[in-house]
Amino acid sequence: MRPSFLEIVAQEIYKKHSGRLEHVLMLFPSRRNVLFFRKSLAAHAGQPIWAPQMHTLDSWIHSRNKTVIPDELSVVIRLHACWESLEEPIPFESFYGLGQVILQDFDRLDKALVNMKAFFRQLSAIPAWTEESFIEMEPELEALAKAIQNNELSIPMQTIWKHLGSLYEAFKLDLESDSCGTGGMANRLAFQNFNPAYAEAYEAVYAIGFYQLSQTEKGILQKIDQVKYYWSIPDETLSNTLDWTHPEAVWMAGLADKSTMISMVASHKQLFIGSSSGNQNQLQAIAKILENHSEEDLEKTGILLPDQGLLLPLLQSLPESIKHINVSMGLSVLDTTVYSFMQRFVSILDSWQQNQYVSTLACIHFFEHPLFRPFIQQIPESFRIIETDLYWDYNNQWKNLPEPWRELLAPCENASDLLKRCMRILEFVYEQAEDDLDRAGIYFLYTALRKLEKVLEQSNDGWSPEFFSQMLRRIFQHSRIMLQGEPLKGLQVLGNFEMANLQFDHLIVLQTNEGMLPSVGYQSIIPHSLARYFKLPDITYQTGIQEHLFYSHISKAGKVHLLYNTESTGVGSAQPSRWLQRLLLDLHPESWIKEKRAIHLNGGMRDSVLIQIEDSDYVKSKISEWMQRRVSITGISSWLRCRLQFFLQYAMRYDEKNADSEDMDAGAFGNIVHLVMEKLYEPYIGKEINSEALKEIRASAKDMVIRQYMSYFKIPSIMLRKGAHLMFKETAIKAIHRLLDLDEGKIPFTIRQTEEDLKYNLSWNEISLAFFGKVDRVEHTETGIRIIDYKTGSYTEKDLNPPYEHYWKRDGKSKKEALQTIYYTWLFHKSNPEIPVPEAHLYFSRQQRADDRTLVTPQNIESVGKETLKMFEEDLMKELSEMLNPYLIIDQTENVRNCVHCPFRDICAR
């Protein structure tokens, strides 16, 4: 394999300056580049030499001035004080999130050398009436505006824009009074004060391997006459194929006489693309891939980890034979044991009711935490088991808890009391903690809490335990605990930016999902149009840098494993990254050998294969059993969508999910909504629903949602006050009111039955068919019978008025709603032949308005009557006959989009 970029540069510079390297200055984008370059230089020299001056550009710039850059929390505290001197007082807890965004924008402006007076003058001149249109056009502003409102910080964007210039000036003066500044301010000051004489002492200055440069950095480099550049650029064939360019290509073009371009691409490459259901499968696959690697192989192997949240699980999954691991990124504080311990501790304090009752469950969760194990024998056994009480009484049970725990876990008087207890309990666990990572996390957390004391000294308002928990998460969501490791030895676990300019024979990339590569986190209070006018780096620029690095990493390795998750987790999508899809579409050099595989629970990888079941006797017997047991429309819809899924779920009766699952997923949401609607209308069976009755039903809806929710998830009401349970509950209430809005447009009507079971048995081809369906609601109206089915999703007109000829097509598309309604209509008519054919309506809880169409009929058929049902029955029986065809083959759907949420995708390796 050809030498790496840094090895090539080291050879060239050594050749040019052999014997006088100590008079050379080299500037790099990262400290890791410095370490690997030093190793390459020493290896090439083969003897002791005087080392050149090697620095990161950022550290070299800051060494030119004495500006102190405080940590973010300290800076936000100062910014909050400056804001309050200009505007109405705002609690720090409400300001914190906005303050973080403002700091990021100030840094962008300073590093871009923007004329601040001109910028803030234009920003403050934006009229108030444009705020709404700005927010509608710019998703970043809309997300921020919603975050501000949700945080009870009622500050219009126009007010922020108006005062931002004054805030910057006051903030800058406050920092300068203590010789402090933000990173951006320090860079701007370094540029303004930079003296070219700083570099005249060196025979040569080299800027090596930069992939992004701020205007301050470019300005400083341009002031150094003798600077030369080494650039790592894309291979021309690859860049043309993937439309891939260097992020600084335009600026580089003006430096051609000072630049050396080095193209880096592996001539032959093995590219393995692996899909997995869940992140755990990816981690198991990595362990499998690395289990037989020698120490030498590991030193040539790099793992690229886009999501730092997987760092700890990854380290725990690696084979024990790997002794040397270097981690470039810090471990997220949110992933540490001590953070979860503190969350459980604060949740106890948050659960106190009227300082009299505390949640039993919160206490037991705390006592079960691993960091509490050294103290567990101090807690009476009665406090470690759940009996019937959801709450313990302060004056009775609580007195049996020994000190110091009775005092530490008692109700808090104020925020200062809360903070002192948090620090005290950290002192306790630090003395008993044996794991170095736990001790590092405790120390980090304790130090941060000490800084929060300054905030409390300035705040007149007390913080509730609930807010304190949220505040901890905000502060620590971007905080990292740096791990130990030998940077030049063993397996390298790196982030996208840390891997820049490095090269590995074998590269493994996890989570190559859209939303992870590129990452999409971006917030700003600066309107995009104004940012473009002042040439500020935006999300497009940041995405371009990530793209450049991603293709650079994979282009230089001889063997690459690219793994992505087919399961939606809320972070990133279940689809491969757009960059990975280019490779999947064969947009790469012919010398690249590509293989696509699926990752399975045993950690192995295997090729995606076509599955067909051709044992007709066995298939026929299992499907025949299903028909005699329960023919349902969901089964028929599954059959039309994917025969393999139908066979596994309905014929073989494999469980797609544990019925006792307490996950708050879409299925649980639908179940709760259906339960609530059933219970709301149950007392009115046989009665007419008019405006007055509907008003009564609407008034009881909220309490009914709470009761059914608590019963479904088996939780106390206190858990509905915050977090995911609160959001889930509020969404369910909105869904119920939307369904009741639809009913309001249909009154008066009389409820015949809720959750009515429809059954019809038929002897056919020596088989007793058992047709079954459950209708959400049946009602009488002035014009006849209506069947109502609730849906908790959104809809399109195709759901209500599809062409009938599409109903039975095996095209992989779901026709569940259309088929379901006509099936229920047919089944109701078969069960009640004396009653006229009913109408079938779908009520969607999203998007649908009270005056929207809800009646479902096939296209060009005004109403479903006996002739339509006769046609449907004939087609239904044809489909059932096809299921028992002796030449039937059970195969997979050709529409792979159906595989994304299929519960059996692990079996068929899609």
N, C-alpha and C positions, 0 to 999 in steps of 0.2 A: 504494500500500500504506500502511496506517495507520502512524503513528509507533510506535516500539518502546516497551516498558515504561519503559526508562530515559529516553527522550526525553520521554515524557509527564510523568514525575516531575520531570525537570529544568525543564520549562516551568512546572509548578505551583509549585515551590519558588522559582524565579526571580521569578515574579509576586508571591509572598508576601513575599519578602525582598530585593527589588531595592534595591541600594545599601547593604545591610548583610549581605551574604552571608558576610563574614569572621567574623561572630558566630554562625554556624550550624555545628553538628557533624553530620556524616553518616556513618553506619556501614553497611558493606556486607558481604556474605558472602564476597567474594573481591576480590583486587587487580585482576583484570581488569574487574570491575564498576566499580571506581573510575576506571579509565582511560577506559572507554566513557562513563561518566556525565560525566566532565570534558569529553570531546569534545562530548557533546550539549549541555552547559551553555554552552560557548564558542560553539557554532554558534547557539544560540538567542539569546544575548546580542548577538552581532554586533559586539562592541566589547571592549576590554580591561576586565576587572573584577577586584576582589579576590575570590580564590577562597575558598570555604568550607573548613573543616577536613574532610577526607575520609580515612577509615581503614577497614581491615577491622576487624570487631568483635574478632577474635582479637588482632590487633596492638595495638589500643587497650587491651584488657584487660591484656595483658602489659606495656604501657608504664607501667601503674600500679604495678608492683612490679619488683623487681630480680632475680627468679629466673632463673637461667641454665638453659636446656634443652639438655643434651648430645645428641649424635647417638646413634642406637639401639645401635650396637656398644659404645660406651663405657658406656652404661647397662646393657646385658646383662652386661658384665664386672663391674660393681659388684654387680648382682643375684646373679651366680654366687658372688661372694665372700661375700655375706650368707647365701646358702643353705648354703654349706659351714661357716659358723659355727654353723648350727643343726642340720645333719644330717651324715651321712657324706660325706666328700669325693667329688665326682663330676667326672670330666674335663670341661673346658669344652666340648669338642666334642660330648659327649653331652647337655649341658645347654642348648646354644644354642637349639635349636628350641623346647623347653619354655619357656625364658626369654622368647622373643618373645611367646608366647601369654600368659604371666603378665603381661607389661608391658601388653599390650592390655587385659586384664581389669582391671588396676589403674587404667588410664586411664578405662575405662567406669565403674568404681565412683566415682572422684573426680568426674568430670564430672556424674554423676547425683546427687551430694551424698548418697550412701548413708551411713547410720550404720555406720561401719566395725566398731565393736566388736560391734554387734548382728549384722551380716552374718557376720563371721568366727566368732562364737560359734555361730550356726546351721550354718554350713558345716562346722565342725570336729565338730559333734555328729552329723553324718550317720553312722549305723553302717556298719561294714565290709560287713555282709551285703547292704546295698542297692546297693553299687557296681556289681555285675553287672547288676542290674535297671535302674539308671540308664543304664548304657552301652547296654543293649539298646534302650531306649526313645528314646535321643537320639543320632542319627547323628554329631553333632559330637564328642561324647565318645568314641564308638566309634572314629572316625577318629583322634582324638588318642591314645587308648590304644594303638591299633595302631602309630602312629608312634613312640610311646615305646618299645614293645617292639622294634620293628624297629631302633631306634637303640641297642639294648643298654642302655637306661636303665630298669632294673627297679624303678620306683617305682610302687607302687599309687596309684590316684587318691585313696584314703582317706588315705594318708600326706600327699599334697600338700594335700588339704583341711584336714587337722589342723594343718599348720604354716604355712598361707598367711597367717594373721593375724600371727604372729610375724615372718614374712619381710617383710611389708609394713612393720611398725614399724621393723625393723632397717634395711631398705632406705631408708625415708624419712629416718631419722636420719643415715644415711651421706651421702645427697644434701644434706641441709640443712647438714651440717658444712662444705660447700663452696659454700653458697648456690645449690645446684642443685635441680632437680626435674624430674619428667616433665611433659608438657603438662597432664595431668589434675590433678596436684598444684598446678601453677602456677595453673590456673583456679580450683580450690577455694580456694586462698589469696587470690586476687584477689577472689573473692566475699566471703570472710570479712572482708577488710580494706577492702572498697570503701566509699568515702566519697562520698555524693551531691554533696558540694561540688565534686567533680571536674567535674561537668557544669553547675554553677550559673553558670559564667562565660559560658555560651552562651545566646543568646536562644531557640534551639530546637535540639532533637536529633531526628534522623530515623533510624529503622532501616528500611532499604530492601531489599526483594526477598529476604527470608530464606525458605528452604525447610526448614531444620532448625536446631534450637537445643537445646543441652544445658541441663540444669537450672541449671548455673552461669551460663550466658549469660542464660537467662530471669530468674534471680534478680537479676543485675546490672542488666538493663534495667528490671525492676520497681522498682528503687531510684531510678530517674531519673524524677521527676514529670513533666517537660515532654516526655518522649519521645513521638513520633508514629510510626506505622507505615505503610508502603506495602507492600501485598501484591500479587503477581502471581498471580491465581487463574484456574482453568479456566473457560472459557465454559460456561454452564449447560446448553445443549443437548448439547455434547460430553461434559461430565462425567456427565450422566444416561445418555447412550448407552454410555459406556465404563466406568461405575461408577468414576469418577476423582475423587479428592478431594485437597485440599492436605494434606500430612503433618502440618501444625500446625493443622489446622482446629479441633480442640477448644480449643486454647489461644487461637487467634485469636478464638473466639466470646466470650471474656471481655474482649476488648480493643476491642469494637465502637466505643466512644466515642472511641478514640484511633487508629482505623484508617481507611485509604482503600484500597478494593478496586479493582483495575484488571483487568478481564477481557481476556485476549489471545487472539484467534483470527482467522485469515485467513478472510474471507468466501467467497472462492473459492480452490480449491486443486487443483493437479494432483498426483496421487499415483502415482508409478511404483514398482512392486514388482518387483525383479529377482532371479531365482534363478540361481546359478552353480555349476558343478562345480569347486571349488577357489578359494582366495583370490586366486590370480593373475588369474583372470578378472575378479574384482571390481575389482582395481587397474587392469587394462587398460580396463575400462569407464569408470572415473573419468577416465582420460587422454582417452578418446574424448569424454566428456561436456564436458570442460573445454577441449579443444584450440582452440576458436574463441572462447573467452570474452575479452572486452576487459578492460583493467585495471579499469574501472569495474564490470563484471559480477563480477569476482573479489572485489572488496571487499564485494560483497553476497552472497558465497557462503561457506558454512561446511561443513566436513567433520567429522562426528562419528565418532570412532574409539574404540569400546569396548575393543579389545584393543591395548595399547601395543606388543605384539610385532610388529604390522604397520606401525609407524611408519616404520622405515627403508625397507622395501620400497615403502611408499606414496610417500615422498619421492623415491625413485629412479624411480618410475613416472610421475610428473607430467611434463607436456610442458615442454620446455626454454623455451618462450615465457613461462612463469610465472616472473617475476623476484622477486616479493615473496611470501614465505610466512611466516606466523607460527605457531609451534607452541607450544601452551600446556603440553603434557605433556613431561616429560623422556624422553630416549631410554633405554630399559632397558639397563643395563650388560651384561646377558646377550646383547644383540643387537649389541654392538660388536665390531669387528675385534680389539681388544686382548684382550678376554675369551677369544675363541676361540684367540688366539695363546698366552695363558697356559695354557689348558687343554691344548693340544698340548705345551707345554713340560713341564708337570707330568706328562703321560701318559708321557713318556720316562722320567722319574725313577721313575715307578710301575712301569715295565715291567722294571726290572732284576731279574734272577734271581740270588740268592746273590751279589750284587755282581760278577757275572762275565759275564752275558749280557744284552744289551739288545735290545728288539724292533726289528727292521729297519723294519717298517711304521710304528711310532710316530715313528722318527727322520725318515723320508722325508716323512711328513705335516707334521712341523714345518718341515723345510727348504722345503716347497712353500708355506708360508703367505705371504700378501702382505707382511706386516710384516718377513719375513726376506729379502725380495728384495735390499735393499742389501748384504746380507752373503753372498749365495749364492756369489759367486766365491771366497770364502774356504774353501768346502767342496769337497774333492776329488770328482771326478765319480763315483767308485766308491761314495760315500755317498749319491748322489742317484738311484740306480736299484735296482729290486728284481730280484735274481737268484734264486738257489734258497734262500739262507739266510733262515730266519725270524728268526734272532738273530745278532748280531755278538758276537764274543768280546772281552772287555776287554783281554786281554793281547796280542791279535794285531791285529785290524782297528782297534780303538779308538785305538791308539797313533798311527795315521796321521791322526787328526783334529787340526787345528791348534788352538793356543790363540787366544782364551780359551775356545773352544767345548768342547774336551776337558774342561776343568775345570768349566765351567758345567753340562754334561750328564752328568757322572760320577755314580756313586751317592752319595746323601746320607748323612751321618753321623747327623744328627738334625734335629728340626724347625727349630731355629734356623738351621742350615746351609741348609735348604730355603728359609726365608723370605729370607735374605740373597741367595741366588741369584736368587729371583724379583724382588727389588728391583733387583739389579744388571742383569739382562737388560732390565728396563723402562727403566733409564737408557740402555742401549745404543740401544734402538729409538726412544726419545724424541728423541735427537739426530738421527736419520735420518728420522723421520716428517715428511711434507710436508702431509698432510691435517689440517686444524684439528680435525676430529672425532676423528681418531686420537690427536692430541696431548692433547685434553681427556680422552679415555678413559684414556690412559696415566697422566696426572696423577692422575685420580680413583682409579685402581687402586693407584697407588704410595702415595697418602695413606692409603688403607684398610689396606694391608699394614703401614705404619708403626704403626698403632694395634694391629695384631695382635701386635706385639712385646710389648706389655704383658701379653697373655694368656700368651705363652710364658714370660715372666719368673715367672709365678705357677704354671706347670704343670710338674710333675715328669715327666710322661709325654711321650714323643716322639710327634709326629704323623707318620703315614705319608703319602707322596705321595698315595695314594688318598684318605685322609681329607681331606687338605689341599684336594684338588680339590672334594670335596663341600662343604667348609667355605666355599670361595670362592663356590660357587653359592648356598648358604644366605644368605650375607651380601649378595650382590648381586642376589638375585631381586627385591627391592623397591627397589633403588637406581636412581636416575635421573641422567643427565647432562643438564643444562638446555641447550637449543639457543637460538641467537640468532634474533631476528626482530623486526620492527616490530609491536607489538601492535595498532595501529590501521590498518594498511595491508596490502593484498594479500589473498591467500587465507588463511583461518583454518582451522587443523587443531586441533580441540579435543576434550577428553574430555567425558563426560556431565556432570560437575560443573562443569567450567570454562565450559561453554556456558550455565549458568544465567543467566537474565534478558537474554541477548543475543538478537538477532533477525536473521534472514537472509532475503532474498528467495528464495534457492535453498539448500536444505539436502540434503546427501548423507550417508547413514548407512550405514556398513559393518557387516557381521557382525551383522545383526539375528537371530541364532540363539538358541535356548533354551540357557541356560548362559553366554551372553555378555551378553544382556539378559533378565533380570537376571543379573549375575555372581553366582556361588554360593560364592565363597571365604569361609569363615567358620569360625573355630576359637575355642573357649573351654573353660576347665576348670570353668566354673560351670554346674551343672545348670540346665536350662531352667526347671524349676519354681521354683527359688530365684530365678533372674533375673526371672521374671515377678512374683514376690511383692515383690521390691524395686524393681520398675518400671525395670529396666535396658533400654536399647534393644537389641533382638535382631535376628535376621535378617529377621523380618517387617517391622520398622520400616525397616531399611535397604533392603529390596526396595521398600517403599512410596515411599521417597524417589527411588529410581531410576526407578520407574514414573512418578511425578509429573514428573520432569525430562524423560523420554523423550516423553511426550505433550505437554508444554509446548513442547519444541523443534519438533516436527512441526506443532503447531497454529498456530504463528506464521508459518511460511514459506508463500510462495505456491506454490512448486514443491518437491517432495520426492522424492528417490530413496532408496528403502529396499532394500538389497541383502543377501541372505543366501546362505549356502554350503550346498549340498545334499550335500556330501562330509564324512563324519565325519573329524575330524582329531585327536581325543583331547582337544581343548579345546572345550567346547560340543558340542551335538548337531547332527545333520544336519537338524533340523527348525527352521522359523522360530519366533521367540520367541512366547510366548503372547500378548504385547501386539500383535505384528504379525498374529497369527491373528485377533484381534478385528477388525482393519481388513479382513482378507481376507474375513471373514464379513459384510461390509457394515455393521458396527456403527460408522457414522460419519455425519455430516450429509450430507444429500442434495446439498449444494453441492460436495462433494468429488468430483472426477472421478478414478476409479481405473483404472489399467491394470496388468496383470500381464504381465511379459515374462521371457524367458530370456536369460542372458548367455552368449556363446560365445567361443571361443578368439581370435577376431580383435578382441575387445574391444567388439564391438557388442552391441546389445540388440535382440531381436526378439520378437514375440508368440509365445506357445505355440500351436502349430498341430496339427491332427489330420493324421496321416500315414497314407495308405492306398496300397498298391501293387496296382493292378488289371490289370496286364499279365499275363493268365493264362498265356499261352504261355511267357513268360520265367520266371514263378514256378514253373510246373510243371516246366520243364526243370531248374532249379536244385535243386528238392526231389527230383526223380527221381534226379539225380546223387548227392545225399546218401544216398538209400535204397540205391543200388547200392554206394556207398562204405562206409557204416557206419551202420546204424540202431542208435542207443544210447538207453538209457532217459533219460539226461540231456537228450538232444535232444527226446524226446517230452514230458518234463516242462516244458521250456522252451516248447514249442509250446502246451501247455495254459495256461501262465502268461501268455505274451505272444507273439503270432505274429510281431511285428516283431523282437523279440529273437532268436527262433529263426531267422528268415530271415537276419538279419545274421550271427549267430554260426555257425550250422550249414550253411545253404544257401550263403551268400556267403563263409563261412569268414574273416570278419574276426576278427583276433586281439583278444581282450578284454584281454590283458595280455602284456607281454613275458615270454616263457618263461624268460629268463635273469635275471629280476628277483631281487634279493637282499633285498627287503623282508621284514621279519619280520611277515607278516600271517597271517590265519587259514588261507589256503591253504597257506602254507609250514609252518605248525604241523601241519596235517592230513597233509601229505606226509611229514614227519619221523616222526610217530606211526605211519603205515602202514609206512614203511621199517623202523622199529625192530621192529614186531611181526612183519614178514616175516622179518627176520634172526634174531630170537629163536627162531622156530619152524622155520626152515629145516633145522637139523641133526636135527630130530625127525620129519621126514617119514617115514611108514610105521611110526612107533614109537608106543607107547601113552604118553599123558600121564597120570601119576598124581601123587600128592602130592609124591613125591620129585623127579620130573622138573620139576614146576612150581616147586619150591623152588630148583632149579638155575637155571631160567630167570629167576626173580625176582632171584636174586643177581647175574646178569650184566646186568640191565636198565639200571642206571645207566651202566656203561661203554659199553653199546651206544648209548644215547642220545647220549653225548658224541661217540662215533666218527661216528655218522650226522649229528649236528649240524655237526661240524667239516667233514665232507665236503660237506654240502649247501650251507653258506654259504662254504666255502673260507676258513676262519679258523683261526689257531693257538689252542691250548687256553687260553693266557693271557687271551684275550678273553672266556672264559666265566666269569671270576672276578668280574665286576662289571657293573653297568648292565643294559641291556635284554637282552643275551645271557644273563646269569645268570638273570634272571627267566624268560625264554623256556625255557631249558634245564630249570630246576627245575619249571616247569609241565608240560613234556613228560614228565618223570620221574613226576610225580604221575598224569598221564593214563595212562601205561603201567601203573602199579601198579593203577589202578582197573580197567583192562581185564583184568589178570591176576586181580584179585579176582573178576570175573565168571566167568572160566574155572574158578576154584577151586570154584565152586558147581556146575560141570558135569562134573567128572572122575568116572570115567576116560573118555577118548576117544582116538582115533587120528587123527593128521594125515594126510589124503589128499594135500592140495596147498595151498600158499600162493600168493596172487596168480594164481589159475588163470584163463586166458582161455577164455571160452565163446563158441562160434561156431555159427551155424546159417544156412544158405543156403536160399532158397525162391524158386521161379519163380512170379511172380504178375502177371497183367495185362501180360505181355510185359516185365516188369521182373524182374531178378535181385536180390532183396532180400538184403542181408548184415546179419544181426543179430549184434550183438557186445555182450559184457559182461565185466567183469573182477571176479572174486569174491575178496574178501580172504582167505578161508580156507574149505576144504572138509574135513570130518572125519567119521569113522565113530564111531557110538556103538552101544550095545547095542540101541537101538530103530531105528536106521537112519542116514541121511545128514543132516548138518546143514550149512547154508551160513551163514557168519558174515560180517557186514559191520560194520566199525568206524566210529563217528561220534565226532568230537571236540567236539560240542556237547552241549546238554542236550535233554531230551525231555519229551513229555507222553504220556498214555495214548492220545491220538488218533493218535500216530505208530505205535503198535503194534497198534491195534485200530480202524481207521477203517471207516465204512460203505462197502461196495463201490460203491454207487451214486454216491458222491462222487469216486471215482477219476478219472472222465473228464469231470467238470464243468469248463467253462471259466469259472471264477469268479475267476480271478486268484490263487487260493490255491495254495500249493505242496503237492503230494502226492508229492513226490519219494521220500521214504523208503518209503511204502507201495507205490508203483508199482515202485520199484527191487527190493524184495524179491520181489514176485510175478513180476516180469519175470525175475529171476535164477532163480527156481524153475522157471518155464516154459522158459527157455533151457537150464538144466541138464537138464531132463527131455527136451527135444528132442535134445540132444546125447548123452544117455545113456538111451535109451528102455527099456533092459533093467533099469535100476536103479529101485527104488521112488521115488516123488516125495519129494524131500527137504524138511526143515523149513528155514525161513529165520528167522534171528535177527539182531537189531540190538544191538550193544554200544555204549552211549554212555559216554564217559569222564567225563561230568559228571552228578552227581545220582544216577545209577543205582547201586543197591546189589547185592551178590552174590545176594541172594534175590529180587530184582525180576524181573518178567516180561521176557523178551527175545524171545519168539516173536512173530512178526508174522503176524496172520491178519485177514481182513476180519471186520467185526462180524457176529455170529450164525453164523459158520462156524468150527466147532471146529478143523478142520485143513484145509489146502489139499491137495486130491486131484486126480485127473484131470478130474473134472467141473468143478471150479473153474478149472483151467487151460484147459479147452476154452472156457469162457465168456470167460476173459481173452483168449484168442487171437482169438475172434470180435470182441470189442470193439477189440482192437489193430488188426485188419485194417480195421475200420470207420473208425478214426481215420486210418490210412494212406490210405484211400480219400478221406476228407475233405480230406487234404492235397493231393490231386491233382484236386480238384473244379474243373472249368473255370470256375466262377463264384466261386471263392475270392478273397477280399480279404485281403491282409496288413495288419492294423491293430494298434493299440496296446492294451495292457491297460487296463481301466477302473479297476483297483485301483492307484492311484498310489503306494501304499506299496512296491510292487515296484520302483519306479523309483529308490528311494533308493540302492540298491547296484548298480543295473544299469550295466554297463560302457559302454552305448551311450546313456545318457540325454542326452549332449550332442547327439546326432544328432536325437533326437525332441523336444528342447527341453522336457522335463519337469522 
